[in-house]
Amino acid sequence: MTEWVQLLAPDGTVHPDVAIPLLDEQLVDMYRWMVLARLFDQRALSLQRQGRIGTYAPFSGQEAAQVGCAFAVEKDDWIFPTYREVALGFVLGKSMSTTLLYAMGHLHGTRSPEGVNLLPGQIMLATQIPQAVGAAWASKIRGDRAATLVFFGDGSTSKGDFHEGLNFAAVISAPIVFVCMNNHWAISTPLSKQTATATIAEKAAAYGMPGVRVDGNDVMAVYAVTKEALERARRGEGPTLIELVTYRYGPHTTSDDPTRYRDEAEVQEWMQKDPIQRLYRYLTHRGLWDEEKEEAHRQQCREQIQAAVEEAERTARTRLSEVFEVVYGEMTEDLVRQQREAEQFRREEGR
Ligand SMILES: Cc1ncc(C[n+]2csc(CCOP(=O)(O)OP(=O)(O)O)c2C)c(N)n1
């Protein structure tokens, strides 16, 4: 089973029989987000190289997969992202300055936008999967309309949490959509060493749920499949596993060097299937976008990113004592003691 859903081909054409599931304005809007996200990603990488932010996980190449999903969610849905779903966060209302604060180790960097059920990006691989199933189960018990969308990488499918989460969700028919961002690498481990199945999507059969493989660089297909899976969850028909086939152009994080484990030719090959380029081709061909709009938009993005950098750098750093204060509404005795000890340690160390 290696077929997949693709609506928008890399050359920017859509098959004449395909009904495009989005309005022209929505496609332009998606394009704008994808360009902003790419420029932010490049800027964040250079900020890290200058020592102005900490470790950062670039996502260039994966913009369509993230933006397509973000457009498919509804207001009350619960979203469980990983550290890499930065563009998704932007569309859902997480500001660029908050995102930078996260990379600066600031407590407020994990804050969700007001009124949006977006959790902080999970770093402990796959642990968000059973947690998300719990959230979906809660929605089912309460009888509300919210569906849950949980993200994880191809590497994370090797963890027990993946099995436990998918199995349990299918058994209780939880209103959840599992999205595997298959970017082909888990740090230096290639997909071929991660699983012996030809696809991630086919694993769904073992759990008794549908599995759909999608061209993750095609924002139209990502949107259409995710939207339908969320609707299915809302109708009470249970979970779906979606595999978004994509690629990360950059390093796993700023702390690794991909030239040591993968061929540059592979990266170049994927760049021919770039998600932003193909939507650009489609929009310009349809007369919905042009060079002039492109230049104006890029300029606006650069200004917004610059303002976000300045805002993040102006924000006071997290105080050590805050770490203890935000765990519970009221601090426990243990936390009060630990806070005192930490402060004393800091004074003694002169930091
Ligand atoms: C439980 C756990 N084990 C190991 C790690 C170290 N680690 C961080 S990212 C990563 C690879 C993740 O690959 P994948 O799930 O495919 O997601 P990607 O980073 O490619 O988006 C590893 C092994 C971790 N964060 N958590």
The ligand as an SDF file (V2000), in Angstrom:
LIG
                    3D

 26 27  0  0  0  0  0  0  0  0999 V2000
   11.6210    9.5330   24.9350 C   0  0  0  0  0  0  0  0  0  0  0  0
   12.6840   10.2030   24.1360 C   0  0  0  0  0  0  0  0  0  0  0  0
   13.7160    9.4820   23.6540 N   0  0  0  0  0  0  0  0  0  0  0  0
   14.6980   10.0940   22.9420 C   0  0  0  0  0  0  0  0  0  0  0  0
   14.6550   11.4440   22.7200 C   0  0  0  0  0  0  0  0  0  0  0  0
   15.7790   12.1160   21.9260 C   0  0  0  0  0  0  0  0  0  0  0  0
   15.2560   12.5150   20.6080 N   0  0  0  0  0  0  0  0  0  0  0  0
   14.8050   13.7590   20.3960 C   0  0  0  0  0  0  0  0  0  0  0  0
   14.1670   13.9530   18.8790 S   0  0  0  0  0  0  0  0  0  0  0  0
   14.5370   12.3610   18.4370 C   0  0  0  0  0  0  0  0  0  0  0  0
   14.1610   11.8440   17.0710 C   0  0  0  0  0  0  0  0  0  0  0  0
   12.7070   12.0500   16.7910 C   0  0  0  0  0  0  0  0  0  0  0  0
   12.3720   11.6600   15.4940 O   0  0  0  0  0  0  0  0  0  0  0  0
   10.8960   11.7220   14.9670 P   0  0  0  0  0  0  0  0  0  0  0  0
    9.9470   11.1760   15.9710 O   0  0  0  0  0  0  0  0  0  0  0  0
   10.8750   11.1170   13.6210 O   0  0  0  0  0  0  0  0  0  0  0  0
   10.5740   13.2900   14.8640 O   0  0  0  0  0  0  0  0  0  0  0  0
   11.3700   14.4570   14.0990 P   0  0  0  0  0  0  0  0  0  0  0  0
   12.3690   14.9950   15.0810 O   0  0  0  0  0  0  0  0  0  0  0  0
   11.9890   13.8910   12.8850 O   0  0  0  0  0  0  0  0  0  0  0  0
   10.3490   15.4970   13.7870 O   0  0  0  0  0  0  0  0  0  0  0  0
   15.1530   11.6980   19.4980 C   0  0  0  0  0  0  0  0  0  0  0  0
   15.6110   10.2990   19.4610 C   0  0  0  0  0  0  0  0  0  0  0  0
   13.5630   12.1600   23.2560 C   0  0  0  0  0  0  0  0  0  0  0  0
   13.4080   13.4760   23.0730 N   0  0  0  0  0  0  0  0  0  0  0  0
   12.5880   11.5220   23.9430 N   0  0  0  0  0  0  0  0  0  0  0  0
  1  2  1  0
  2  3  1  0
  2 26  2  0
  3  4  2  0
  4  5  1  0
  5  6  1  0
  5 24  2  0
  6  7  1  0
  7  8  2  0
  7 22  1  0
  8  9  1  0
  9 10  1  0
 10 11  1  0
 10 22  2  0
 11 12  1  0
 12 13  1  0
 13 14  1  0
 14 15  2  0
 14 16  1  0
 14 17  1  0
 17 18  1  0
 18 19  2  0
 18 20  1  0
 18 21  1  0
 22 23  1  0
 24 25  1  0
 24 26  1  0
M  CHG  1   7   1
M  END
$$$$
